[in-house]
Amino acid sequence: MSPSQEIDDAVGEGPARTASVVELLKQKNKALATARQKYQVAKEARDEEQMGVEMGRIDALHAIIRELEQQVAQEREQEASQRAKARVLAIKRAIGSVVSELNEDESRVAELLAEAIARLNDRYDQATQLRAEALALSDRFALPTPKLPDVVSPARRPIAVELARAMNKLRADVGTWESNERCEHKMRTRRTYAEAEGTPGAEIIEAAGLKPFPELTEYQRALIAGKEREQEEYRRQFAGLPSSPIASL
């Protein structure tokens, strides 16, 4: 029976398939560890027949495990893709409502602010008119100049500073940004999606894993091979040199 057929017979079909494949993978990894132990025992006993049996079992388990790992990865990717699709649909529905509420909040703030500013200006106009009236009467009829409080215009009152501070608290354009990481060779990049941290979408991405790095180009592979040859030559040249006394301190 081929590894693929054994896997299909074991896991079947249906919603529990992924869980079944994961469980089967655990079983096969456990069986592989057991086969390796038995192989070591047979090797120590110089039992070539049993060594051959266990080696065949190890090779078969390796083949099954590779296929199981591929299946698990594929099914997890499919499951995560469906979750992502559902989440994007939910976001599309939710964002319209949120934007509508944002517009309503903006209108409400504008109305309240306009009403408050109009009332403030009206109070200032009243106070200014009353002061002007009192001073006019005092001058015309030679009355003692009344002691009147100073009337500070709204633009010079502390509220103007508070309004400016409030304006600074309004969100500016945040925009979107992408977080990337480089591969071990510092030649390729991929997105880490850190900008979505703390969201349900980030949990979906974490469950599925990041996208693999792009395949190395021929030129990149040549560069890596050249660096490895240089390092190997460097190690070969210095392998026979005595260690530095300082290094041993």
C-alpha positions in Angstrom: 0.0 0.0 0.0 1.4 3.4 -1.0 1.8 6.2 1.7 -0.9 8.2 0.0 -3.4 5.4 0.1 -2.6 4.6 3.7 -3.2 8.3 4.6 -6.5 8.4 2.7 -7.7 5.2 4.3 -6.8 6.5 7.8 -8.2 10.0 7.7 -11.2 9.7 5.3 -13.1 12.9 4.5 -15.1 15.5 6.3 -14.7 18.4 8.8 -12.5 16.3 11.1 -10.0 15.5 8.4 -7.4 18.0 9.4 -7.5 16.9 13.0 -7.3 13.3 11.9 -4.3 14.0 9.8 -2.6 15.8 12.6 -3.3 12.9 15.0 -2.0 10.4 12.4 1.2 12.5 12.0 1.8 12.3 15.7 1.4 8.6 15.6 3.8 8.2 12.7 6.4 10.4 14.4 6.1 8.3 17.5 6.4 5.1 15.4 9.5 6.6 13.7 11.1 7.2 17.1 10.4 3.6 18.1 11.8 2.3 14.8 15.0 4.2 15.3 15.4 2.8 18.8 14.8 -0.7 17.5 17.3 -0.1 14.7 19.9 1.0 17.2 19.3 -2.1 19.3 19.7 -4.3 16.2 22.8 -2.5 15.2 24.4 -3.0 18.6 23.4 -6.7 18.4 24.9 -7.0 14.9 21.5 -8.3 13.7 21.7 -7.2 10.0 18.3 -8.8 9.2 16.5 -6.8 11.9 18.5 -3.8 10.9 17.2 -4.1 7.4 13.6 -4.5 8.6 13.8 -1.4 10.8 15.6 0.6 8.1 12.8 -0.3 5.7 10.2 0.8 8.3 12.1 4.1 8.9 12.2 4.8 5.2 8.5 4.1 4.8 7.7 6.3 7.8 9.7 9.1 6.4 7.8 9.0 3.2 4.4 8.9 5.0 5.4 11.7 7.4 6.5 13.9 4.5 3.1 13.5 2.8 1.3 14.0 6.1 3.2 17.2 6.7 2.3 18.4 3.2 -1.4 17.5 3.8 -1.4 19.3 7.2 0.1 22.4 5.6 -2.3 22.4 2.7 -5.4 21.8 4.8 -4.3 24.5 7.4 -3.7 26.9 4.5 -7.2 26.1 3.1 -8.9 26.5 6.5 -7.0 29.8 7.2 -7.9 31.0 3.7 -11.6 30.4 4.4 -11.4 32.1 7.7 -9.6 35.1 6.1 -12.3 35.3 3.4 -15.0 35.3 6.1 -13.2 37.9 8.2 -12.7 40.2 5.2 -16.4 39.9 4.4 -17.2 40.8 8.0 -14.9 43.8 7.9 -16.5 45.0 4.7 -19.9 44.9 6.5 -18.5 46.5 9.7 -16.4 49.3 8.2 -19.4 50.9 6.4 -21.2 51.2 9.8 -18.1 52.5 11.5 -17.5 55.1 8.8 -21.2 56.2 9.0 -20.8 56.6 12.7 -17.6 58.6 12.2 -19.4 61.0 9.9 -22.2 61.3 12.4 -19.7 62.0 15.2 -18.0 64.7 13.0 -21.4 66.4 12.4 -22.3 66.2 16.1 -18.9 67.8 17.1 -19.3 70.5 14.4 -22.8 71.3 15.6 -21.9 71.5 19.3 -18.8 73.5 18.5 -20.6 76.0 16.3 -23.4 76.4 18.9 -20.9 76.9 21.7 -18.8 79.4 19.7 -21.9 81.4 18.6 -23.1 81.5 22.3 -19.6 82.6 23.4 -19.4 85.4 20.7 -23.0 86.5 21.6 -22.0 86.9 25.3 -19.0 88.9 24.3 -21.1 91.2 22.1 -23.5 91.7 24.9 -20.8 92.5 27.5 -19.0 94.8 25.0 -22.2 96.7 24.2 -23.1 97.1 27.9 -19.6 98.4 28.7 -19.8 100.9 25.7 -23.2 102.1 26.9 -22.1 102.7 30.4 -19.0 104.6 29.4 -21.0 106.7 26.9 -23.5 107.7 29.5 -20.8 108.5 32.0 -19.0 110.7 29.6 -22.1 112.5 28.3 -23.5 113.4 31.7 -20.2 113.8 33.5 -20.8 110.9 35.8 -18.0 109.1 37.7 -16.4 106.6 35.4 -17.9 103.3 36.5 -15.6 100.4 37.5 -16.4 97.8 34.9 -14.7 94.4 34.4 -12.5 94.1 31.4 -14.1 92.2 28.6 -11.7 89.8 26.9 -12.5 88.8 23.4 -13.1 85.0 22.7 -10.1 84.8 20.5 -7.9 86.0 23.4 -9.4 83.8 26.1 -8.0 80.5 27.3 -10.6 78.7 25.3 -8.7 79.6 22.1 -5.7 77.7 23.4 -7.8 74.8 24.4 -9.4 74.6 21.0 -6.0 74.6 19.4 -5.0 71.8 21.6 -8.1 69.9 20.8 -7.3 70.3 17.1 -3.9 68.8 17.7 -5.7 65.8 19.2 -7.6 65.0 16.0 -6.1 62.0 14.2 -4.0 62.9 11.2 -3.7 60.5 8.2 -2.3 57.3 9.6 -2.2 55.5 6.3 -1.0 51.9 6.0 2.5 50.5 6.4 4.0 47.2 5.7 6.4 45.3 8.0 8.9 43.1 6.3 11.7 40.8 7.2 14.8 39.5 5.3 15.8 35.9 4.8 18.9 34.4 6.3 20.9 35.3 3.2 19.7 39.0 3.4 18.6 38.6 -0.2 14.8 38.2 -0.1 12.0 39.9 1.8 8.6 38.9 2.9 5.8 40.6 4.8 5.3 39.8 8.5 1.9 41.6 8.7 2.9 43.2 12.1 0.6 46.1 11.1 -2.4 43.8 11.9 -1.1 42.8 15.3 -3.8 42.3 17.9 -6.6 41.7 15.4 -8.5 38.6 14.6 -6.9 38.7 11.1 -3.4 38.5 12.8 -4.5 35.3 14.6 -5.6 33.8 11.3 -2.3 34.7 9.7 -0.4 33.3 12.7 -2.3 30.0 12.5 -1.5 29.7 8.8 2.1 31.0 9.0 3.8 33.6 6.9 4.2 33.2 3.1 7.5 31.5 2.2 10.3 33.6 0.9 10.5 33.9 -3.0 12.6 31.2 -4.6 16.3 32.1 -4.9 17.3 33.2 -8.4 20.2 31.6 -10.2 22.3 34.7 -9.5 21.4 34.6 -5.8 22.3 30.9 -5.6 25.6 31.6 -7.3 26.4 34.3 -4.8 25.5 32.1 -1.8 27.6 29.2 -3.2 30.5 31.6 -3.7 30.3 32.8 -0.1 30.2 29.3 1.2 33.3 28.4 -0.8 35.1 31.4 0.6 34.1 30.5 4.2 35.2 26.9 3.6 38.5 28.1 2.2 39.0 30.4 5.1 38.3 27.5 7.6 40.7 25.2 5.7 43.5 27.8 5.7 43.2 28.4 9.5 42.3 24.9 10.6 46.0 23.9 11.2 47.0 27.1 13.0 47.6 26.9 16.7 45.0 28.6 18.9 45.9 31.9 20.3 46.9 31.9 23.9 44.6 34.9 24.4 41.6 33.0 23.1 42.2 30.3 25.7 42.1 32.7 28.6 
